[in-house]
Amino acid sequence: MDGANITLDLPLTPWEAALGTKVRVPTLDGAVEMNIPAGIGSGKKLRIRQKGLGTGAKRGDQFVRIMVQVPEKLSREEKRLMEELAEQSSFKPRDF
């Protein structure tokens, strides 16, 4: 919590973060459907207005913090696909 604003950590798979998706997100007023844009990174925040604490004009917002999760264990096929992606991808996050 930060004043009237609240934050929810939302776990996503790497492919959901890369491709974008729609997810149901719990709020104080019940779940809402949220569009997650393609290419979002872990730690980024999205805002749902007027879903925080309080009432009326003083109601805060709910922030949704993206937490990209990776599987602890991969099947042989998953590992093969990840290795193929690593070979094909031009994405270099540590190129400074």
VEXSE-723526 format. One record per residue: residue in three letters; chain; x, y, z of N, C-alpha, C in turn. Coordinates in Angstrom, 2 decimals, padded with zeros to 5 digits, m for minus. Layout:
N
Ala/A/X/Y/Z/X/Y/Z/X/Y/Z
...
END
This chain:
96
Met/A/000.83/m001.18/000.00/000.00/000.00/000.00/000.88/001.24/000.00
Asp/A/000.38/002.26/m000.64/001.02/003.57/m000.65/m000.11/004.60/m000.57
Gly/A/m000.44/005.01/000.63/m001.59/005.88/000.80/m002.86/005.11/000.44
Ala/A/m003.64/005.66/m000.47/m004.87/005.00/m000.92/m004.62/004.05/m002.09
Asn/A/m003.40/004.02/m002.60/m003.07/003.14/m003.72/m002.61/001.78/m003.21
Ile/A/m002.95/000.73/m003.95/m002.52/m000.62/m003.60/m001.81/m001.23/m004.80
Thr/A/m000.94/m002.21/m004.54/m000.19/m002.87/m005.60/m000.38/m004.38/m005.48
Leu/A/m000.63/m005.01/m006.61/m000.76/m006.46/m006.71/000.35/m006.98/m007.61
Asp/A/001.09/m007.98/m007.16/002.09/m008.64/m008.01/001.38/m009.68/m008.86
Leu/A/001.54/m009.57/m010.19/000.89/m010.48/m011.13/001.92/m011.36/m011.81
Pro/A/001.93/m012.67/m011.51/002.88/m013.55/m012.18/002.45/m013.82/m013.62
Leu/A/003.40/m013.76/m014.55/003.16/m014.07/m015.96/004.23/m015.05/m016.43
Thr/A/003.90/m015.83/m017.43/004.89/m016.67/m018.08/005.71/m015.80/m019.04
Pro/A/006.90/m016.24/m019.42/007.69/m015.47/m020.39/006.94/m015.24/m021.70
Trp/A/006.21/m016.25/m022.17/005.49/m016.10/m023.45/004.31/m015.15/m023.32
Glu/A/003.64/m015.11/m022.16/002.57/m014.13/m021.97/003.14/m012.71/m022.00
Ala/A/004.28/m012.51/m021.35/004.91/m011.19/m021.33/005.38/m010.79/m022.73
Ala/A/005.93/m011.73/m023.48/006.45/m011.42/m024.81/005.32/m011.18/m025.82
Leu/A/004.27/m011.99/m025.76/003.22/m011.94/m026.77/002.04/m011.05/m026.38
Gly/A/001.90/m010.75/m025.09/000.73/m010.04/m024.60/m000.38/m011.04/m024.31
Thr/A/m001.31/m010.65/m023.44/m002.39/m011.55/m023.06/m003.49/m010.77/m022.37
Lys/A/m004.58/m011.43/m022.09/m005.64/m010.89/m021.24/m005.70/m011.76/m020.00
Val/A/m005.79/m011.13/m018.83/m005.87/m011.87/m017.57/m006.94/m011.27/m016.69
Arg/A/m007.48/m012.10/m015.82/m008.41/m011.60/m014.79/m007.58/m011.23/m013.57
Val/A/m007.78/m010.01/m013.12/m007.01/m009.46/m012.00/m007.97/m009.17/m010.85
Pro/A/m007.68/m009.69/m009.65/m008.54/m009.39/m008.52/m008.39/m007.93/m008.08
Thr/A/m009.51/m007.31/m007.73/m009.51/m005.97/m007.15/m010.40/m006.00/m005.91
Leu/A/m010.44/m004.92/m005.17/m011.30/m004.84/m004.00/m012.77/m004.94/m004.37
Asp/A/m013.11/m004.62/m005.62/m014.50/m004.65/m006.09/m014.82/m005.91/m006.89
Gly/A/m013.90/m006.86/m006.93/m014.08/m008.06/m007.74/m013.10/m008.06/m008.90
Ala/A/m012.99/m009.19/m009.56/m012.02/m009.35/m010.64/m012.41/m008.53/m011.87
Val/A/m011.40/m008.01/m012.56/m011.59/m007.31/m013.83/m010.65/m007.93/m014.86
Glu/A/m011.02/m007.84/m016.13/m010.17/m008.33/m017.19/m009.21/m007.22/m017.61
Met/A/m007.94/m007.56/m017.73/m006.92/m006.57/m018.05/m006.11/m007.03/m019.25
Asn/A/m005.87/m006.11/m020.17/m005.00/m006.40/m021.31/m003.55/m006.16/m020.90
Ile/A/m002.71/m007.15/m021.11/m001.29/m007.02/m020.84/m000.61/m006.82/m022.20
Pro/A/000.05/m005.69/m022.41/000.65/m005.43/m023.72/001.84/m006.34/m024.02
Ala/A/002.03/m006.65/m025.28/003.17/m007.46/m025.70/004.47/m006.73/m025.38
Gly/A/005.46/m007.50/m024.95/006.78/m006.95/m024.69/006.96/m006.34/m023.31
Ile/A/006.03/m006.57/m022.41/006.15/m005.98/m021.07/007.20/m006.75/m020.27
Gly/A/007.96/m006.02/m019.48/009.02/m006.63/m018.69/008.65/m006.77/m017.23
Ser/A/009.36/m007.64/m016.56/009.16/m007.86/m015.13/009.46/m006.56/m014.38
Gly/A/008.62/m006.23/m013.42/008.79/m005.02/m012.63/007.99/m003.83/m013.14
Lys/A/007.52/m003.88/m014.39/006.70/m002.78/m014.93/005.37/m002.76/m014.21
Lys/A/004.77/m001.57/m014.11/003.48/m001.43/m013.43/002.43/m000.92/m014.40
Leu/A/001.24/m001.47/m014.26/000.06/m001.01/m014.98/m000.93/m000.49/m013.94
Arg/A/m001.78/000.46/m014.33/m002.70/001.09/m013.37/m004.16/000.75/m013.71
Ile/A/m004.89/000.43/m012.67/m006.35/000.33/m012.77/m006.89/001.46/m011.91
Arg/A/m007.44/002.47/m012.55/m007.90/003.66/m011.84/m009.11/003.37/m010.94
Gln/A/m009.11/004.05/m009.81/m010.24/004.03/m008.88/m010.55/002.64/m008.32
Lys/A/m009.55/001.77/m008.20/m009.76/000.44/m007.62/m008.93/000.25/m006.35
Gly/A/m008.44/001.34/m005.78/m007.67/001.27/m004.54/m008.57/001.48/m003.33
Leu/A/m007.97/001.99/m002.26/m008.70/002.24/m001.03/m009.41/003.58/m001.08
Gly/A/m010.43/003.74/m000.24/m011.16/005.00/m000.15/m012.46/004.95/m000.93
Thr/A/m013.11/006.11/m000.99/m014.38/006.21/m001.69/m014.44/007.50/m002.48
Gly/A/m015.31/007.52/m003.47/m015.56/008.72/m004.26/m014.31/009.27/m004.92
Ala/A/m014.19/010.60/m004.90/m013.08/011.29/m005.56/m011.74/011.01/m004.89
Lys/A/m011.77/010.52/m003.65/m010.52/010.26/m002.92/m010.08/008.81/m003.03
Arg/A/m010.73/008.06/m003.89/m010.37/006.64/m004.03/m009.05/006.52/m004.76
Gly/A/m008.19/005.65/m004.26/m006.89/005.43/m004.87/m006.97/004.49/m006.07
Asp/A/m005.81/004.19/m006.62/m005.69/003.31/m007.77/m005.10/001.98/m007.35
Gln/A/m005.31/000.97/m008.18/m004.63/m000.30/m007.98/m003.56/m000.41/m009.06
Phe/A/m002.35/m000.69/m008.64/m001.26/m000.93/m009.57/m001.03/m002.43/m009.67
Val/A/m000.73/m002.88/m010.87/m000.45/m004.28/m011.13/001.00/m004.36/m011.57
Arg/A/001.84/m004.97/m010.72/003.27/m005.09/m011.01/003.51/m006.45/m011.67
Ile/A/004.10/m006.41/m012.86/004.36/m007.62/m013.63/005.56/m008.36/m013.05
Met/A/005.39/m009.65/m012.84/006.44/m010.51/m012.31/006.58/m011.71/m013.25
Val/A/007.52/m011.63/m014.18/007.72/m012.72/m015.13/008.37/m013.89/m014.40
Gln/A/007.74/m015.04/m014.49/008.20/m016.25/m013.83/008.73/m017.24/m014.86
Val/A/009.73/m017.98/m014.50/010.25/m019.03/m015.39/010.11/m020.37/m014.69
Pro/A/009.89/m021.43/m015.46/009.75/m022.75/m014.83/011.06/m023.21/m014.22
Glu/A/010.96/m023.88/m013.09/012.16/m024.41/m012.44/012.71/m025.61/m013.20
Lys/A/011.82/m026.41/m013.78/012.24/m027.58/m014.55/011.56/m027.54/m015.90
Leu/A/012.31/m027.92/m016.91/011.79/m027.97/m018.28/011.76/m029.42/m018.76
Ser/A/010.74/m029.74/m019.55/010.74/m031.03/m020.22/011.81/m030.99/m021.31
Arg/A/012.13/m032.12/m021.89/013.12/m032.14/m022.98/012.68/m031.24/m024.13
Glu/A/011.39/m031.33/m024.47/010.87/m030.53/m025.59/010.90/m029.04/m025.25
Glu/A/010.54/m028.67/m024.04/010.60/m027.27/m023.63/012.04/m026.75/m023.70
Lys/A/012.97/m027.56/m023.23/014.38/m027.16/m023.27/014.84/m026.99/m024.71
Arg/A/014.46/m027.91/m025.58/014.84/m027.82/m026.99/014.28/m026.54/m027.62
Leu/A/013.03/m026.24/m027.31/012.40/m025.03/m027.86/013.08/m023.77/m027.33
Met/A/013.43/m023.76/m026.06/014.14/m022.60/m025.48/015.51/m022.43/m026.13
Glu/A/016.22/m023.52/m026.35/017.53/m023.45/m027.00/017.39/m022.95/m028.44
Glu/A/016.35/m023.39/m029.13/016.11/m022.92/m030.50/015.79/m021.43/m030.50
Leu/A/014.98/m020.99/m029.57/014.67/m019.56/m029.45/015.94/m018.76/m029.17
Ala/A/016.78/m019.26/m028.28/018.03/m018.56/m027.95/018.91/m018.42/m029.19
Glu/A/018.96/m019.43/m030.03/019.76/m019.38/m031.26/019.19/m018.42/m032.28
Gln/A/017.86/m018.36/m032.39/017.19/m017.56/m033.41/017.01/m016.09/m033.02
Ser/A/016.97/m015.82/m031.73/016.60/m014.49/m031.26/017.72/m013.47/m031.46
Ser/A/017.32/m012.26/m031.85/018.25/m011.15/m031.94/018.24/m010.28/m030.68
Phe/A/017.42/m010.63/m029.73/017.27/m009.86/m028.49/018.52/m010.02/m027.62
Lys/A/019.15/m008.91/m027.29/020.37/m008.91/m026.47/020.20/m007.91/m025.33
Pro/A/019.64/m008.33/m024.19/019.34/m007.38/m023.12/020.56/m006.76/m022.45
Arg/A/021.72/m007.34/m022.62/022.92/m006.80/m021.96/023.84/m006.06/m022.91
Asp/A/023.39/m005.75/m024.12/024.19/m004.93/m025.02/024.09/m003.47/m024.58
Phe/A/025.18/m002.94/m024.08/025.16/m001.57/m023.56/025.74/m000.61/m024.56
END
